[in-house]
Amino acid sequence: MTIRYQDSNARMSQVTIHNGTVYLAGQVPSDPSADMRGQTEQVLARIDELLAQAGTSKENLLSAQIWITDMAEFGQMNEAWDAWVVPGRPPVRAATEAKLAKPEWKVEIMVVAAQPEA
């Protein structure tokens, strides 16, 4: 059994790969001064980067978990999500309101993707 860990520190990895499945840690915005849509776009761009490093892409998403701090901003998050997700290939998804680790963060997204067969 092979498990690969990428972008790791003593506490966690940003990516874990096992048996052709790529698991990403929850991703948060790099510039929390942006509005909900802007923060979501930042997170989705980071997800694209990490998936590429793991040899896959958003075309192979299996699932997504989304945490937002205020359901009143759910529509803004969905605007960014809808512009990003591959048409006809949306993953299963759950979204909930939650208090995040830093008060300036508005959104955190965690995804699982398949690696394409070689």
Phi and psi restraints in degrees (range 20) as a CNS / XPLOR table:
assign (resid 1 and name C) (resid 2 and name N)
       (resid 2 and name CA) (resid 2 and name C) 1.0 -115.0 20.0 2
assign (resid 2 and name N) (resid 2 and name CA)
       (resid 2 and name C) (resid 3 and name N) 1.0 129.2 20.0 2
assign (resid 2 and name C) (resid 3 and name N)
       (resid 3 and name CA) (resid 3 and name C) 1.0 -124.8 20.0 2
assign (resid 3 and name N) (resid 3 and name CA)
       (resid 3 and name C) (resid 4 and name N) 1.0 128.8 20.0 2
assign (resid 3 and name C) (resid 4 and name N)
       (resid 4 and name CA) (resid 4 and name C) 1.0 -109.8 20.0 2
assign (resid 4 and name N) (resid 4 and name CA)
       (resid 4 and name C) (resid 5 and name N) 1.0 139.4 20.0 2
assign (resid 4 and name C) (resid 5 and name N)
       (resid 5 and name CA) (resid 5 and name C) 1.0 -118.4 20.0 2
assign (resid 5 and name N) (resid 5 and name CA)
       (resid 5 and name C) (resid 6 and name N) 1.0 133.4 20.0 2
assign (resid 5 and name C) (resid 6 and name N)
       (resid 6 and name CA) (resid 6 and name C) 1.0 -128.3 20.0 2
assign (resid 6 and name N) (resid 6 and name CA)
       (resid 6 and name C) (resid 7 and name N) 1.0 151.6 20.0 2
assign (resid 6 and name C) (resid 7 and name N)
       (resid 7 and name CA) (resid 7 and name C) 1.0 50.1 20.0 2
assign (resid 7 and name N) (resid 7 and name CA)
       (resid 7 and name C) (resid 8 and name N) 1.0 56.8 20.0 2
assign (resid 7 and name C) (resid 8 and name N)
       (resid 8 and name CA) (resid 8 and name C) 1.0 -103.2 20.0 2
assign (resid 8 and name N) (resid 8 and name CA)
       (resid 8 and name C) (resid 9 and name N) 1.0 152.8 20.0 2
assign (resid 8 and name C) (resid 9 and name N)
       (resid 9 and name CA) (resid 9 and name C) 1.0 -131.4 20.0 2
assign (resid 9 and name N) (resid 9 and name CA)
       (resid 9 and name C) (resid 10 and name N) 1.0 -169.1 20.0 2
assign (resid 9 and name C) (resid 10 and name N)
       (resid 10 and name CA) (resid 10 and name C) 1.0 -64.1 20.0 2
assign (resid 10 and name N) (resid 10 and name CA)
       (resid 10 and name C) (resid 11 and name N) 1.0 -26.2 20.0 2
assign (resid 10 and name C) (resid 11 and name N)
       (resid 11 and name CA) (resid 11 and name C) 1.0 -92.4 20.0 2
assign (resid 11 and name N) (resid 11 and name CA)
       (resid 11 and name C) (resid 12 and name N) 1.0 -40.1 20.0 2
assign (resid 11 and name C) (resid 12 and name N)
       (resid 12 and name CA) (resid 12 and name C) 1.0 -161.1 20.0 2
assign (resid 12 and name N) (resid 12 and name CA)
       (resid 12 and name C) (resid 13 and name N) 1.0 166.8 20.0 2
assign (resid 12 and name C) (resid 13 and name N)
       (resid 13 and name CA) (resid 13 and name C) 1.0 -111.7 20.0 2
assign (resid 13 and name N) (resid 13 and name CA)
       (resid 13 and name C) (resid 14 and name N) 1.0 149.3 20.0 2
assign (resid 13 and name C) (resid 14 and name N)
       (resid 14 and name CA) (resid 14 and name C) 1.0 -80.5 20.0 2
assign (resid 14 and name N) (resid 14 and name CA)
       (resid 14 and name C) (resid 15 and name N) 1.0 -26.8 20.0 2
assign (resid 14 and name C) (resid 15 and name N)
       (resid 15 and name CA) (resid 15 and name C) 1.0 -139.5 20.0 2
assign (resid 15 and name N) (resid 15 and name CA)
       (resid 15 and name C) (resid 16 and name N) 1.0 135.8 20.0 2
assign (resid 15 and name C) (resid 16 and name N)
       (resid 16 and name CA) (resid 16 and name C) 1.0 -129.4 20.0 2
assign (resid 16 and name N) (resid 16 and name CA)
       (resid 16 and name C) (resid 17 and name N) 1.0 134.9 20.0 2
assign (resid 16 and name C) (resid 17 and name N)
       (resid 17 and name CA) (resid 17 and name C) 1.0 -123.2 20.0 2
assign (resid 17 and name N) (resid 17 and name CA)
       (resid 17 and name C) (resid 18 and name N) 1.0 128.4 20.0 2
assign (resid 17 and name C) (resid 18 and name N)
       (resid 18 and name CA) (resid 18 and name C) 1.0 -146.2 20.0 2
assign (resid 18 and name N) (resid 18 and name CA)
       (resid 18 and name C) (resid 19 and name N) 1.0 127.3 20.0 2
assign (resid 18 and name C) (resid 19 and name N)
       (resid 19 and name CA) (resid 19 and name C) 1.0 55.2 20.0 2
assign (resid 19 and name N) (resid 19 and name CA)
       (resid 19 and name C) (resid 20 and name N) 1.0 38.2 20.0 2
assign (resid 19 and name C) (resid 20 and name N)
       (resid 20 and name CA) (resid 20 and name C) 1.0 79.5 20.0 2
assign (resid 20 and name N) (resid 20 and name CA)
       (resid 20 and name C) (resid 21 and name N) 1.0 8.9 20.0 2
assign (resid 20 and name C) (resid 21 and name N)
       (resid 21 and name CA) (resid 21 and name C) 1.0 -115.2 20.0 2
assign (resid 21 and name N) (resid 21 and name CA)
       (resid 21 and name C) (resid 22 and name N) 1.0 134.2 20.0 2
assign (resid 21 and name C) (resid 22 and name N)
       (resid 22 and name CA) (resid 22 and name C) 1.0 -108.6 20.0 2
assign (resid 22 and name N) (resid 22 and name CA)
       (resid 22 and name C) (resid 23 and name N) 1.0 122.8 20.0 2
assign (resid 22 and name C) (resid 23 and name N)
       (resid 23 and name CA) (resid 23 and name C) 1.0 -111.3 20.0 2
assign (resid 23 and name N) (resid 23 and name CA)
       (resid 23 and name C) (resid 24 and name N) 1.0 124.1 20.0 2
assign (resid 23 and name C) (resid 24 and name N)
       (resid 24 and name CA) (resid 24 and name C) 1.0 -103.7 20.0 2
assign (resid 24 and name N) (resid 24 and name CA)
       (resid 24 and name C) (resid 25 and name N) 1.0 143.6 20.0 2
assign (resid 24 and name C) (resid 25 and name N)
       (resid 25 and name CA) (resid 25 and name C) 1.0 -69.0 20.0 2
assign (resid 25 and name N) (resid 25 and name CA)
       (resid 25 and name C) (resid 26 and name N) 1.0 163.5 20.0 2
assign (resid 25 and name C) (resid 26 and name N)
       (resid 26 and name CA) (resid 26 and name C) 1.0 -60.4 20.0 2
assign (resid 26 and name N) (resid 26 and name CA)
       (resid 26 and name C) (resid 27 and name N) 1.0 131.1 20.0 2
assign (resid 26 and name C) (resid 27 and name N)
       (resid 27 and name CA) (resid 27 and name C) 1.0 -106.0 20.0 2
assign (resid 27 and name N) (resid 27 and name CA)
       (resid 27 and name C) (resid 28 and name N) 1.0 139.1 20.0 2
assign (resid 27 and name C) (resid 28 and name N)
       (resid 28 and name CA) (resid 28 and name C) 1.0 -123.4 20.0 2
assign (resid 28 and name N) (resid 28 and name CA)
       (resid 28 and name C) (resid 29 and name N) 1.0 162.8 20.0 2
assign (resid 28 and name C) (resid 29 and name N)
       (resid 29 and name CA) (resid 29 and name C) 1.0 -68.4 20.0 2
assign (resid 29 and name N) (resid 29 and name CA)
       (resid 29 and name C) (resid 30 and name N) 1.0 148.4 20.0 2
assign (resid 29 and name C) (resid 30 and name N)
       (resid 30 and name CA) (resid 30 and name C) 1.0 -84.6 20.0 2
assign (resid 30 and name N) (resid 30 and name CA)
       (resid 30 and name C) (resid 31 and name N) 1.0 -27.4 20.0 2
assign (resid 30 and name C) (resid 31 and name N)
       (resid 31 and name CA) (resid 31 and name C) 1.0 -120.6 20.0 2
assign (resid 31 and name N) (resid 31 and name CA)
       (resid 31 and name C) (resid 32 and name N) 1.0 91.9 20.0 2
assign (resid 31 and name C) (resid 32 and name N)
       (resid 32 and name CA) (resid 32 and name C) 1.0 -73.3 20.0 2
assign (resid 32 and name N) (resid 32 and name CA)
       (resid 32 and name C) (resid 33 and name N) 1.0 1.4 20.0 2
assign (resid 32 and name C) (resid 33 and name N)
       (resid 33 and name CA) (resid 33 and name C) 1.0 -78.4 20.0 2
assign (resid 33 and name N) (resid 33 and name CA)
       (resid 33 and name C) (resid 34 and name N) 1.0 -12.0 20.0 2
assign (resid 33 and name C) (resid 34 and name N)
       (resid 34 and name CA) (resid 34 and name C) 1.0 -73.2 20.0 2
assign (resid 34 and name N) (resid 34 and name CA)
       (resid 34 and name C) (resid 35 and name N) 1.0 161.8 20.0 2
assign (resid 34 and name C) (resid 35 and name N)
       (resid 35 and name CA) (resid 35 and name C) 1.0 -75.5 20.0 2
assign (resid 35 and name N) (resid 35 and name CA)
       (resid 35 and name C) (resid 36 and name N) 1.0 -179.2 20.0 2
assign (resid 35 and name C) (resid 36 and name N)
       (resid 36 and name CA) (resid 36 and name C) 1.0 -57.3 20.0 2
assign (resid 36 and name N) (resid 36 and name CA)
       (resid 36 and name C) (resid 37 and name N) 1.0 -46.4 20.0 2
assign (resid 36 and name C) (resid 37 and name N)
       (resid 37 and name CA) (resid 37 and name C) 1.0 -61.7 20.0 2
assign (resid 37 and name N) (resid 37 and name CA)
       (resid 37 and name C) (resid 38 and name N) 1.0 -44.6 20.0 2
assign (resid 37 and name C) (resid 38 and name N)
       (resid 38 and name CA) (resid 38 and name C) 1.0 -63.1 20.0 2
assign (resid 38 and name N) (resid 38 and name CA)
       (resid 38 and name C) (resid 39 and name N) 1.0 -42.9 20.0 2
assign (resid 38 and name C) (resid 39 and name N)
       (resid 39 and name CA) (resid 39 and name C) 1.0 -64.3 20.0 2
assign (resid 39 and name N) (resid 39 and name CA)
       (resid 39 and name C) (resid 40 and name N) 1.0 -41.0 20.0 2
assign (resid 39 and name C) (resid 40 and name N)
       (resid 40 and name CA) (resid 40 and name C) 1.0 -63.7 20.0 2
assign (resid 40 and name N) (resid 40 and name CA)
       (resid 40 and name C) (resid 41 and name N) 1.0 -42.5 20.0 2
assign (resid 40 and name C) (resid 41 and name N)
       (resid 41 and name CA) (resid 41 and name C) 1.0 -60.9 20.0 2
assign (resid 41 and name N) (resid 41 and name CA)
       (resid 41 and name C) (resid 42 and name N) 1.0 -39.5 20.0 2
assign (resid 41 and name C) (resid 42 and name N)
       (resid 42 and name CA) (resid 42 and name C) 1.0 -62.3 20.0 2
assign (resid 42 and name N) (resid 42 and name CA)
       (resid 42 and name C) (resid 43 and name N) 1.0 -45.2 20.0 2
assign (resid 42 and name C) (resid 43 and name N)
       (resid 43 and name CA) (resid 43 and name C) 1.0 -63.6 20.0 2
assign (resid 43 and name N) (resid 43 and name CA)
       (resid 43 and name C) (resid 44 and name N) 1.0 -44.1 20.0 2
assign (resid 43 and name C) (resid 44 and name N)
       (resid 44 and name CA) (resid 44 and name C) 1.0 -64.8 20.0 2
assign (resid 44 and name N) (resid 44 and name CA)
       (resid 44 and name C) (resid 45 and name N) 1.0 -36.7 20.0 2
assign (resid 44 and name C) (resid 45 and name N)
       (resid 45 and name CA) (resid 45 and name C) 1.0 -63.8 20.0 2
assign (resid 45 and name N) (resid 45 and name CA)
       (resid 45 and name C) (resid 46 and name N) 1.0 -41.0 20.0 2
assign (resid 45 and name C) (resid 46 and name N)
       (resid 46 and name CA) (resid 46 and name C) 1.0 -65.8 20.0 2
assign (resid 46 and name N) (resid 46 and name CA)
       (resid 46 and name C) (resid 47 and name N) 1.0 -39.2 20.0 2
assign (resid 46 and name C) (resid 47 and name N)
       (resid 47 and name CA) (resid 47 and name C) 1.0 -60.8 20.0 2
assign (resid 47 and name N) (resid 47 and name CA)
       (resid 47 and name C) (resid 48 and name N) 1.0 -43.0 20.0 2
assign (resid 47 and name C) (resid 48 and name N)
       (resid 48 and name CA) (resid 48 and name C) 1.0 -56.6 20.0 2
assign (resid 48 and name N) (resid 48 and name CA)
       (resid 48 and name C) (resid 49 and name N) 1.0 -45.4 20.0 2
assign (resid 48 and name C) (resid 49 and name N)
       (resid 49 and name CA) (resid 49 and name C) 1.0 -61.7 20.0 2
assign (resid 49 and name N) (resid 49 and name CA)
       (resid 49 and name C) (resid 50 and name N) 1.0 -48.3 20.0 2
assign (resid 49 and name C) (resid 50 and name N)
       (resid 50 and name CA) (resid 50 and name C) 1.0 -66.2 20.0 2
assign (resid 50 and name N) (resid 50 and name CA)
       (resid 50 and name C) (resid 51 and name N) 1.0 -39.4 20.0 2
assign (resid 50 and name C) (resid 51 and name N)
       (resid 51 and name CA) (resid 51 and name C) 1.0 -63.7 20.0 2
assign (resid 51 and name N) (resid 51 and name CA)
       (resid 51 and name C) (resid 52 and name N) 1.0 -41.6 20.0 2
assign (resid 51 and name C) (resid 52 and name N)
       (resid 52 and name CA) (resid 52 and name C) 1.0 -62.0 20.0 2
assign (resid 52 and name N) (resid 52 and name CA)
       (resid 52 and name C) (resid 53 and name N) 1.0 -43.2 20.0 2
assign (resid 52 and name C) (resid 53 and name N)
       (resid 53 and name CA) (resid 53 and name C) 1.0 -60.8 20.0 2
assign (resid 53 and name N) (resid 53 and name CA)
       (resid 53 and name C) (resid 54 and name N) 1.0 -29.1 20.0 2
assign (resid 53 and name C) (resid 54 and name N)
       (resid 54 and name CA) (resid 54 and name C) 1.0 -90.3 20.0 2
assign (resid 54 and name N) (resid 54 and name CA)
       (resid 54 and name C) (resid 55 and name N) 1.0 2.2 20.0 2
assign (resid 54 and name C) (resid 55 and name N)
       (resid 55 and name CA) (resid 55 and name C) 1.0 82.8 20.0 2
assign (resid 55 and name N) (resid 55 and name CA)
       (resid 55 and name C) (resid 56 and name N) 1.0 27.4 20.0 2
assign (resid 55 and name C) (resid 56 and name N)
       (resid 56 and name CA) (resid 56 and name C) 1.0 -145.0 20.0 2
assign (resid 56 and name N) (resid 56 and name CA)
       (resid 56 and name C) (resid 57 and name N) 1.0 -168.0 20.0 2
assign (resid 56 and name C) (resid 57 and name N)
       (resid 57 and name CA) (resid 57 and name C) 1.0 -157.1 20.0 2
assign (resid 57 and name N) (resid 57 and name CA)
       (resid 57 and name C) (resid 58 and name N) 1.0 176.8 20.0 2
assign (resid 57 and name C) (resid 58 and name N)
       (resid 58 and name CA) (resid 58 and name C) 1.0 -64.1 20.0 2
assign (resid 58 and name N) (resid 58 and name CA)
       (resid 58 and name C) (resid 59 and name N) 1.0 -15.6 20.0 2
assign (resid 58 and name C) (resid 59 and name N)
       (resid 59 and name CA) (resid 59 and name C) 1.0 -65.1 20.0 2
assign (resid 59 and name N) (resid 59 and name CA)
       (resid 59 and name C) (resid 60 and name N) 1.0 -18.0 20.0 2
assign (resid 59 and name C) (resid 60 and name N)
       (resid 60 and name CA) (resid 60 and name C) 1.0 -112.8 20.0 2
assign (resid 60 and name N) (resid 60 and name CA)
       (resid 60 and name C) (resid 61 and name N) 1.0 21.6 20.0 2
assign (resid 60 and name C) (resid 61 and name N)
       (resid 61 and name CA) (resid 61 and name C) 1.0 -64.7 20.0 2
assign (resid 61 and name N) (resid 61 and name CA)
       (resid 61 and name C) (resid 62 and name N) 1.0 139.6 20.0 2
assign (resid 61 and name C) (resid 62 and name N)
       (resid 62 and name CA) (resid 62 and name C) 1.0 -106.0 20.0 2
assign (resid 62 and name N) (resid 62 and name CA)
       (resid 62 and name C) (resid 63 and name N) 1.0 -43.8 20.0 2
assign (resid 62 and name C) (resid 63 and name N)
       (resid 63 and name CA) (resid 63 and name C) 1.0 -151.7 20.0 2
assign (resid 63 and name N) (resid 63 and name CA)
       (resid 63 and name C) (resid 64 and name N) 1.0 159.8 20.0 2
assign (resid 63 and name C) (resid 64 and name N)
       (resid 64 and name CA) (resid 64 and name C) 1.0 -144.2 20.0 2
assign (resid 64 and name N) (resid 64 and name CA)
       (resid 64 and name C) (resid 65 and name N) 1.0 140.3 20.0 2
assign (resid 64 and name C) (resid 65 and name N)
       (resid 65 and name CA) (resid 65 and name C) 1.0 -119.9 20.0 2
assign (resid 65 and name N) (resid 65 and name CA)
       (resid 65 and name C) (resid 66 and name N) 1.0 131.4 20.0 2
assign (resid 65 and name C) (resid 66 and name N)
       (resid 66 and name CA) (resid 66 and name C) 1.0 -127.1 20.0 2
assign (resid 66 and name N) (resid 66 and name CA)
       (resid 66 and name C) (resid 67 and name N) 1.0 130.8 20.0 2
assign (resid 66 and name C) (resid 67 and name N)
       (resid 67 and name CA) (resid 67 and name C) 1.0 -117.4 20.0 2
assign (resid 67 and name N) (resid 67 and name CA)
       (resid 67 and name C) (resid 68 and name N) 1.0 127.3 20.0 2
assign (resid 67 and name C) (resid 68 and name N)
       (resid 68 and name CA) (resid 68 and name C) 1.0 -125.8 20.0 2
assign (resid 68 and name N) (resid 68 and name CA)
       (resid 68 and name C) (resid 69 and name N) 1.0 152.9 20.0 2
assign (resid 68 and name C) (resid 69 and name N)
       (resid 69 and name CA) (resid 69 and name C) 1.0 -84.1 20.0 2
assign (resid 69 and name N) (resid 69 and name CA)
       (resid 69 and name C) (resid 70 and name N) 1.0 -16.3 20.0 2
assign (resid 69 and name C) (resid 70 and name N)
       (resid 70 and name CA) (resid 70 and name C) 1.0 -150.5 20.0 2
assign (resid 70 and name N) (resid 70 and name CA)
       (resid 70 and name C) (resid 71 and name N) 1.0 113.0 20.0 2
assign (resid 70 and name C) (resid 71 and name N)
       (resid 71 and name CA) (resid 71 and name C) 1.0 -61.9 20.0 2
assign (resid 71 and name N) (resid 71 and name CA)
       (resid 71 and name C) (resid 72 and name N) 1.0 -15.9 20.0 2
assign (resid 71 and name C) (resid 72 and name N)
       (resid 72 and name CA) (resid 72 and name C) 1.0 -65.0 20.0 2
assign (resid 72 and name N) (resid 72 and name CA)
       (resid 72 and name C) (resid 73 and name N) 1.0 -20.3 20.0 2
assign (resid 72 and name C) (resid 73 and name N)
       (resid 73 and name CA) (resid 73 and name C) 1.0 -102.6 20.0 2
assign (resid 73 and name N) (resid 73 and name CA)
       (resid 73 and name C) (resid 74 and name N) 1.0 10.5 20.0 2
assign (resid 73 and name C) (resid 74 and name N)
       (resid 74 and name CA) (resid 74 and name C) 1.0 -56.1 20.0 2
assign (resid 74 and name N) (resid 74 and name CA)
       (resid 74 and name C) (resid 75 and name N) 1.0 -40.8 20.0 2
assign (resid 74 and name C) (resid 75 and name N)
       (resid 75 and name CA) (resid 75 and name C) 1.0 -62.2 20.0 2
assign (resid 75 and name N) (resid 75 and name CA)
       (resid 75 and name C) (resid 76 and name N) 1.0 -41.2 20.0 2
assign (resid 75 and name C) (resid 76 and name N)
       (resid 76 and name CA) (resid 76 and name C) 1.0 -63.8 20.0 2
assign (resid 76 and name N) (resid 76 and name CA)
       (resid 76 and name C) (resid 77 and name N) 1.0 -41.6 20.0 2
assign (resid 76 and name C) (resid 77 and name N)
       (resid 77 and name CA) (resid 77 and name C) 1.0 -62.2 20.0 2
assign (resid 77 and name N) (resid 77 and name CA)
       (resid 77 and name C) (resid 78 and name N) 1.0 -45.4 20.0 2
assign (resid 77 and name C) (resid 78 and name N)
       (resid 78 and name CA) (resid 78 and name C) 1.0 -63.4 20.0 2
assign (resid 78 and name N) (resid 78 and name CA)
       (resid 78 and name C) (resid 79 and name N) 1.0 -33.4 20.0 2
assign (resid 78 and name C) (resid 79 and name N)
       (resid 79 and name CA) (resid 79 and name C) 1.0 -59.7 20.0 2
assign (resid 79 and name N) (resid 79 and name CA)
       (resid 79 and name C) (resid 80 and name N) 1.0 -46.0 20.0 2
assign (resid 79 and name C) (resid 80 and name N)
       (resid 80 and name CA) (resid 80 and name C) 1.0 -67.6 20.0 2
assign (resid 80 and name N) (resid 80 and name CA)
       (resid 80 and name C) (resid 81 and name N) 1.0 -43.2 20.0 2
assign (resid 80 and name C) (resid 81 and name N)
       (resid 81 and name CA) (resid 81 and name C) 1.0 -60.7 20.0 2
assign (resid 81 and name N) (resid 81 and name CA)
       (resid 81 and name C) (resid 82 and name N) 1.0 -49.1 20.0 2
assign (resid 81 and name C) (resid 82 and name N)
       (resid 82 and name CA) (resid 82 and name C) 1.0 -62.5 20.0 2
assign (resid 82 and name N) (resid 82 and name CA)
       (resid 82 and name C) (resid 83 and name N) 1.0 -34.1 20.0 2
assign (resid 82 and name C) (resid 83 and name N)
       (resid 83 and name CA) (resid 83 and name C) 1.0 -72.8 20.0 2
assign (resid 83 and name N) (resid 83 and name CA)
       (resid 83 and name C) (resid 84 and name N) 1.0 -22.1 20.0 2
assign (resid 83 and name C) (resid 84 and name N)
       (resid 84 and name CA) (resid 84 and name C) 1.0 -95.4 20.0 2
assign (resid 84 and name N) (resid 84 and name CA)
       (resid 84 and name C) (resid 85 and name N) 1.0 -42.0 20.0 2
assign (resid 84 and name C) (resid 85 and name N)
       (resid 85 and name CA) (resid 85 and name C) 1.0 -65.2 20.0 2
assign (resid 85 and name N) (resid 85 and name CA)
       (resid 85 and name C) (resid 86 and name N) 1.0 145.0 20.0 2
assign (resid 85 and name C) (resid 86 and name N)
       (resid 86 and name CA) (resid 86 and name C) 1.0 -70.6 20.0 2
assign (resid 86 and name N) (resid 86 and name CA)
       (resid 86 and name C) (resid 87 and name N) 1.0 123.2 20.0 2
assign (resid 86 and name C) (resid 87 and name N)
       (resid 87 and name CA) (resid 87 and name C) 1.0 -55.6 20.0 2
assign (resid 87 and name N) (resid 87 and name CA)
       (resid 87 and name C) (resid 88 and name N) 1.0 134.7 20.0 2
assign (resid 87 and name C) (resid 88 and name N)
       (resid 88 and name CA) (resid 88 and name C) 1.0 79.5 20.0 2
assign (resid 88 and name N) (resid 88 and name CA)
       (resid 88 and name C) (resid 89 and name N) 1.0 -1.6 20.0 2
assign (resid 88 and name C) (resid 89 and name N)
       (resid 89 and name CA) (resid 89 and name C) 1.0 -133.7 20.0 2
assign (resid 89 and name N) (resid 89 and name CA)
       (resid 89 and name C) (resid 90 and name N) 1.0 42.7 20.0 2
assign (resid 89 and name C) (resid 90 and name N)
       (resid 90 and name CA) (resid 90 and name C) 1.0 -73.3 20.0 2
assign (resid 90 and name N) (resid 90 and name CA)
       (resid 90 and name C) (resid 91 and name N) 1.0 138.8 20.0 2
assign (resid 90 and name C) (resid 91 and name N)
       (resid 91 and name CA) (resid 91 and name C) 1.0 -77.5 20.0 2
assign (resid 91 and name N) (resid 91 and name CA)
       (resid 91 and name C) (resid 92 and name N) 1.0 167.0 20.0 2
assign (resid 91 and name C) (resid 92 and name N)
       (resid 92 and name CA) (resid 92 and name C) 1.0 -63.1 20.0 2
assign (resid 92 and name N) (resid 92 and name CA)
       (resid 92 and name C) (resid 93 and name N) 1.0 150.4 20.0 2
assign (resid 92 and name C) (resid 93 and name N)
       (resid 93 and name CA) (resid 93 and name C) 1.0 -152.1 20.0 2
assign (resid 93 and name N) (resid 93 and name CA)
       (resid 93 and name C) (resid 94 and name N) 1.0 144.9 20.0 2
assign (resid 93 and name C) (resid 94 and name N)
       (resid 94 and name CA) (resid 94 and name C) 1.0 -130.6 20.0 2
assign (resid 94 and name N) (resid 94 and name CA)
       (resid 94 and name C) (resid 95 and name N) 1.0 141.6 20.0 2
assign (resid 94 and name C) (resid 95 and name N)
       (resid 95 and name CA) (resid 95 and name C) 1.0 -134.9 20.0 2
assign (resid 95 and name N) (resid 95 and name CA)
       (resid 95 and name C) (resid 96 and name N) 1.0 135.5 20.0 2
assign (resid 95 and name C) (resid 96 and name N)
       (resid 96 and name CA) (resid 96 and name C) 1.0 -144.1 20.0 2
assign (resid 96 and name N) (resid 96 and name CA)
       (resid 96 and name C) (resid 97 and name N) 1.0 159.1 20.0 2
assign (resid 96 and name C) (resid 97 and name N)
       (resid 97 and name CA) (resid 97 and name C) 1.0 -85.8 20.0 2
assign (resid 97 and name N) (resid 97 and name CA)
       (resid 97 and name C) (resid 98 and name N) 1.0 135.1 20.0 2
assign (resid 97 and name C) (resid 98 and name N)
       (resid 98 and name CA) (resid 98 and name C) 1.0 -155.4 20.0 2
assign (resid 98 and name N) (resid 98 and name CA)
       (resid 98 and name C) (resid 99 and name N) 1.0 156.1 20.0 2
assign (resid 98 and name C) (resid 99 and name N)
       (resid 99 and name CA) (resid 99 and name C) 1.0 -84.1 20.0 2
assign (resid 99 and name N) (resid 99 and name CA)
       (resid 99 and name C) (resid 100 and name N) 1.0 124.4 20.0 2
assign (resid 99 and name C) (resid 100 and name N)
       (resid 100 and name CA) (resid 100 and name C) 1.0 -93.5 20.0 2
assign (resid 100 and name N) (resid 100 and name CA)
       (resid 100 and name C) (resid 101 and name N) 1.0 171.1 20.0 2
assign (resid 100 and name C) (resid 101 and name N)
       (resid 101 and name CA) (resid 101 and name C) 1.0 -62.3 20.0 2
assign (resid 101 and name N) (resid 101 and name CA)
       (resid 101 and name C) (resid 102 and name N) 1.0 -31.7 20.0 2
assign (resid 101 and name C) (resid 102 and name N)
       (resid 102 and name CA) (resid 102 and name C) 1.0 -121.5 20.0 2
assign (resid 102 and name N) (resid 102 and name CA)
       (resid 102 and name C) (resid 103 and name N) 1.0 134.3 20.0 2
assign (resid 102 and name C) (resid 103 and name N)
       (resid 103 and name CA) (resid 103 and name C) 1.0 -63.3 20.0 2
assign (resid 103 and name N) (resid 103 and name CA)
       (resid 103 and name C) (resid 104 and name N) 1.0 -23.6 20.0 2
assign (resid 103 and name C) (resid 104 and name N)
       (resid 104 and name CA) (resid 104 and name C) 1.0 -80.2 20.0 2
assign (resid 104 and name N) (resid 104 and name CA)
       (resid 104 and name C) (resid 105 and name N) 1.0 -15.8 20.0 2
assign (resid 104 and name C) (resid 105 and name N)
       (resid 105 and name CA) (resid 105 and name C) 1.0 -76.2 20.0 2
assign (resid 105 and name N) (resid 105 and name CA)
       (resid 105 and name C) (resid 106 and name N) 1.0 134.1 20.0 2
assign (resid 105 and name C) (resid 106 and name N)
       (resid 106 and name CA) (resid 106 and name C) 1.0 -104.8 20.0 2
assign (resid 106 and name N) (resid 106 and name CA)
       (resid 106 and name C) (resid 107 and name N) 1.0 -19.8 20.0 2
assign (resid 106 and name C) (resid 107 and name N)
       (resid 107 and name CA) (resid 107 and name C) 1.0 -149.8 20.0 2
assign (resid 107 and name N) (resid 107 and name CA)
       (resid 107 and name C) (resid 108 and name N) 1.0 145.8 20.0 2
assign (resid 107 and name C) (resid 108 and name N)
       (resid 108 and name CA) (resid 108 and name C) 1.0 -139.7 20.0 2
assign (resid 108 and name N) (resid 108 and name CA)
       (resid 108 and name C) (resid 109 and name N) 1.0 135.0 20.0 2
assign (resid 108 and name C) (resid 109 and name N)
       (resid 109 and name CA) (resid 109 and name C) 1.0 -130.5 20.0 2
assign (resid 109 and name N) (resid 109 and name CA)
       (resid 109 and name C) (resid 110 and name N) 1.0 135.3 20.0 2
assign (resid 109 and name C) (resid 110 and name N)
       (resid 110 and name CA) (resid 110 and name C) 1.0 -126.1 20.0 2
assign (resid 110 and name N) (resid 110 and name CA)
       (resid 110 and name C) (resid 111 and name N) 1.0 130.6 20.0 2
assign (resid 110 and name C) (resid 111 and name N)
       (resid 111 and name CA) (resid 111 and name C) 1.0 -129.0 20.0 2
assign (resid 111 and name N) (resid 111 and name CA)
       (resid 111 and name C) (resid 112 and name N) 1.0 160.6 20.0 2
assign (resid 111 and name C) (resid 112 and name N)
       (resid 112 and name CA) (resid 112 and name C) 1.0 -126.8 20.0 2
assign (resid 112 and name N) (resid 112 and name CA)
       (resid 112 and name C) (resid 113 and name N) 1.0 136.8 20.0 2
assign (resid 112 and name C) (resid 113 and name N)
       (resid 113 and name CA) (resid 113 and name C) 1.0 -138.3 20.0 2
assign (resid 113 and name N) (resid 113 and name CA)
       (resid 113 and name C) (resid 114 and name N) 1.0 155.3 20.0 2
assign (resid 113 and name C) (resid 114 and name N)
       (resid 114 and name CA) (resid 114 and name C) 1.0 -90.1 20.0 2
assign (resid 114 and name N) (resid 114 and name CA)
       (resid 114 and name C) (resid 115 and name N) 1.0 148.7 20.0 2
assign (resid 114 and name C) (resid 115 and name N)
       (resid 115 and name CA) (resid 115 and name C) 1.0 -89.0 20.0 2
assign (resid 115 and name N) (resid 115 and name CA)
       (resid 115 and name C) (resid 116 and name N) 1.0 136.9 20.0 2
assign (resid 115 and name C) (resid 116 and name N)
       (resid 116 and name CA) (resid 116 and name C) 1.0 -65.2 20.0 2
assign (resid 116 and name N) (resid 116 and name CA)
       (resid 116 and name C) (resid 117 and name N) 1.0 146.8 20.0 2
assign (resid 116 and name C) (resid 117 and name N)
       (resid 117 and name CA) (resid 117 and name C) 1.0 -70.2 20.0 2
assign (resid 117 and name N) (resid 117 and name CA)
       (resid 117 and name C) (resid 118 and name N) 1.0 139.3 20.0 2
